[in-house]
Amino acid sequence: MSTALAQSQSLLTPEAYLAAERQAAHRSEYFNGQAFAMAGASREHVAIVANLTYLFVGQFKGRPCLALGSDMRLKVSETGLYTHMRHLKP
């Protein structure tokens, strides 16, 4: 998704954002009709996240918890924000 999309005058519907995001080469967040490009992660960051996710999976085994990485998109119902997970929460 390009920064031109985030700077356009017309507002996006959530459906239009989700359709564009599925085709985009880069991830973005959506809030109040606008899409905002997200920065990419460094190799070191990706390795740390992978290692922590692996450790959490082991710790959560047999419990009603689920470890998810940052690739999961979610909608914050209270605000209408569509974002990608950045933190793991039990």
N, C-alpha and C positions, 0 to 999 in steps of 0.2 A: 504494500500500500504506500503510495507516495505522499510526501508532505504536501503536495499540491492538493490532494484530497482533503487533508486536514484544514487547509487554508481556504477552501472553496467557500463561496457565499451561500450556496444552497445546503440545507441541513439534510443529513442522511437519516433514514428510518433505521431502526434496529435490523430489520430484514435485509435492507440494502447493504448495511455494514457487514452482516454475517456472510452474505453472498460474495461481496468483494474480498473479505478476509480469507475465504476458502480458496480463492484464486491468487492471492497475493504472494509475492516472494518473501516479504517481510511481515512480521506481526505488528499489530497495532491495538490500541485500546479505543473504546468508544464511550463517549459521554456527551449527553445533551445535543445529540445530532451531529457530533464531530468525531472524526477518527484521528488519533494521534499516534505517529510512528513511535515504536519502541526501539531502544538501542539494543544492539546485539551483545552477546555475552563473550567474555574471553575464554580461551581454552582452559585456563586454570579454574575459572568460575564453574564451567561445565563439569570439570573433573571433580570438584568439591561437591557439587550438587549430586552427582552420580554416586559418589562414595557415601554421602549422608543418607541418600534415599535407600541405598543398600543396607546401611546400618539400621535405619528405621524399620524397614521391612522385617528384619530379624527380630527386632524388639516388639513389633506389633503382632507377630505370629500368635494365633490363638486368642487374640483380643478383638473387640469390635472397632478397630482402628484401621485406617488405610493410609499408606504413605504414597503421595502423588508428587510428581515433579512439576516444574514450572511450565510445561507445555499444555497443561489443562486450562482451557478457557472457562470462565465462570461469569455469571451475571449476579451482581449485587442488587437484589430486589428492591431494597429501600431507596437506592439512588438511581437505578437504571444503568449503572456502570457495567460495561463488559470489559473484563481484564483477564490477564493470564496470571495464574498463581505465582506468587513470589516467595511465599513462606509456607512452611508446613505447620499445620495446627492440628492437635489431636481432636 
